[in-house]
Amino acid sequence: MNDQNNSNKYLNAAGDKIKSAIDSIFKLSTGALALSITFRSSLTNCSRYLWLLSFAWILLGIVPISYVFLRLTEAQQDMFWWQKYKKTEDAFAEGKEARPLKELPPEFKTKSLAARFWYYSLFTGFVLGVVAFLLFAILNNYRCGRTFIKE
């Protein structure tokens, strides 16, 4: 029993770290998107690579959308299983033939297909958006004759 409590504690800590990472990715992507749109005039002085900047904006724009739908999907899944748990507990309290659920079975704790889709689209949009934005920055600076290292 003690081993199960320890493993649940570690799983809960890992879940909290994943949620914290997702929140950080959301904040970073929206911040990068807001700053790059705000200062786009200074970013696009002599660039032929505006399509790359637009592509980065689209990819970074996927992140907040995925974040919102991921949170909605998780809330819906939690609510569904809470209602199922509550019905079972109520039936057991009324003396009906029901087995009380101490906790959700492991197969019900996995993410739904929709949650996994939004989770992967969030991470993919972030990584590809950052790569596209960095490529734009490098190509834009190279094309305009600016270098990162001053001689």
PLY file of the C-alpha trace (Angstrom):
ply
format ascii 1.0
element vertex 151
property float x
property float y
property float z
element edge 150
property int vertex1
property int vertex2
end_header
0.00 0.00 0.00
2.87 2.33 0.87
4.51 1.67 -2.52
1.29 2.58 -4.27
1.04 5.83 -2.29
4.64 6.68 -3.22
4.04 5.94 -6.88
0.84 8.05 -6.84
2.81 10.87 -5.21
5.48 10.70 -7.93
2.88 10.49 -10.70
1.05 13.51 -9.29
4.34 15.43 -9.10
5.15 14.48 -12.71
1.68 15.57 -13.82
2.15 18.91 -12.07
5.48 19.41 -13.83
3.91 18.64 -17.22
1.11 21.13 -16.56
3.70 23.71 -15.53
5.67 23.06 -18.74
2.52 23.43 -20.84
1.72 26.72 -19.09
5.28 27.95 -19.73
5.09 27.01 -23.41
1.79 28.87 -23.69
3.28 31.99 -22.09
6.47 31.85 -24.19
4.65 31.40 -27.48
2.11 34.15 -26.84
4.88 36.46 -25.68
7.00 35.76 -28.77
3.98 36.22 -30.98
3.00 39.50 -29.33
6.53 40.95 -29.40
7.23 39.95 -32.99
3.93 41.41 -34.20
4.48 44.59 -32.19
7.97 45.16 -33.58
7.41 43.75 -37.07
8.37 47.01 -38.78
11.89 46.75 -37.38
12.04 43.04 -38.20
11.03 43.38 -41.84
13.11 46.29 -43.14
14.83 44.49 -45.99
13.55 40.96 -45.86
12.60 38.62 -48.66
11.67 36.05 -46.03
8.39 37.48 -44.82
6.70 34.20 -45.68
8.88 32.54 -43.03
7.82 35.10 -40.43
4.17 34.57 -41.38
4.66 30.82 -41.12
6.19 31.24 -37.65
3.22 33.39 -36.60
0.78 30.75 -37.80
2.62 27.99 -35.94
2.94 30.05 -32.78
-0.75 30.97 -33.12
-1.64 27.27 -33.01
-0.22 27.04 -29.48
-2.82 29.22 -27.67
-5.64 27.56 -29.58
-4.31 24.11 -28.68
-3.84 25.21 -25.08
-7.45 26.32 -24.72
-8.85 23.18 -26.33
-6.50 20.96 -24.30
-7.75 22.52 -21.07
-11.38 22.21 -22.19
-10.90 18.57 -23.16
-9.23 17.76 -19.84
-12.01 19.48 -17.92
-14.65 17.60 -19.88
-12.91 14.28 -19.26
-12.56 15.00 -15.53
-16.21 15.99 -15.30
-17.35 12.86 -17.13
-15.47 10.54 -14.79
-16.50 12.50 -11.72
-20.16 12.11 -12.71
-19.65 8.38 -13.27
-17.94 8.09 -9.90
-20.72 10.06 -8.20
-23.47 7.89 -9.74
-21.73 4.75 -8.51
-21.28 6.18 -5.02
-24.93 7.31 -4.88
-26.16 3.88 -6.00
-24.01 2.23 -3.35
-25.32 4.61 -0.66
-28.92 3.78 -1.63
-28.19 0.10 -1.15
-28.37 -0.80 -4.82
-26.09 -3.38 -6.35
-23.02 -1.27 -7.03
-19.35 -1.50 -6.29
-17.88 1.74 -4.94
-14.95 3.17 -6.84
-12.02 3.89 -4.58
-10.30 5.56 -7.50
-10.58 5.53 -11.25
-9.34 2.43 -13.03
-5.97 2.95 -14.78
-7.45 2.74 -18.28
-9.69 5.70 -17.46
-6.78 7.84 -16.27
-5.19 8.00 -19.70
-5.68 11.05 -21.87
-8.46 10.93 -24.40
-7.65 10.94 -28.10
-8.75 14.58 -28.38
-6.55 15.61 -25.44
-3.58 13.85 -26.97
-4.21 15.58 -30.31
-4.25 19.04 -28.69
-1.23 18.13 -26.55
0.84 17.10 -29.58
-0.33 20.04 -31.68
0.67 22.41 -28.87
4.21 21.02 -28.67
4.63 20.64 -32.42
3.37 24.16 -33.11
5.71 25.57 -30.49
8.84 23.76 -31.65
8.26 24.39 -35.36
7.21 28.00 -34.69
10.41 28.69 -32.77
12.50 27.04 -35.50
10.76 29.07 -38.23
11.17 32.27 -36.23
14.88 31.59 -35.66
15.38 30.80 -39.35
13.69 34.05 -40.24
15.93 35.95 -37.82
19.10 34.37 -39.17
18.19 34.75 -42.84
16.89 38.28 -42.34
20.08 39.40 -40.61
22.27 37.67 -43.17
20.36 39.15 -46.11
20.43 42.66 -44.69
24.19 42.49 -44.16
23.94 42.49 -40.38
25.90 39.98 -38.38
25.54 38.80 -34.83
29.25 39.28 -34.13
30.70 42.77 -34.33
34.21 42.96 -35.69
0 1
1 2
2 3
3 4
4 5
5 6
6 7
7 8
8 9
9 10
10 11
11 12
12 13
13 14
14 15
15 16
16 17
17 18
18 19
19 20
20 21
21 22
22 23
23 24
24 25
25 26
26 27
27 28
28 29
29 30
30 31
31 32
32 33
33 34
34 35
35 36
36 37
37 38
38 39
39 40
40 41
41 42
42 43
43 44
44 45
45 46
46 47
47 48
48 49
49 50
50 51
51 52
52 53
53 54
54 55
55 56
56 57
57 58
58 59
59 60
60 61
61 62
62 63
63 64
64 65
65 66
66 67
67 68
68 69
69 70
70 71
71 72
72 73
73 74
74 75
75 76
76 77
77 78
78 79
79 80
80 81
81 82
82 83
83 84
84 85
85 86
86 87
87 88
88 89
89 90
90 91
91 92
92 93
93 94
94 95
95 96
96 97
97 98
98 99
99 100
100 101
101 102
102 103
103 104
104 105
105 106
106 107
107 108
108 109
109 110
110 111
111 112
112 113
113 114
114 115
115 116
116 117
117 118
118 119
119 120
120 121
121 122
122 123
123 124
124 125
125 126
126 127
127 128
128 129
129 130
130 131
131 132
132 133
133 134
134 135
135 136
136 137
137 138
138 139
139 140
140 141
141 142
142 143
143 144
144 145
145 146
146 147
147 148
148 149
149 150
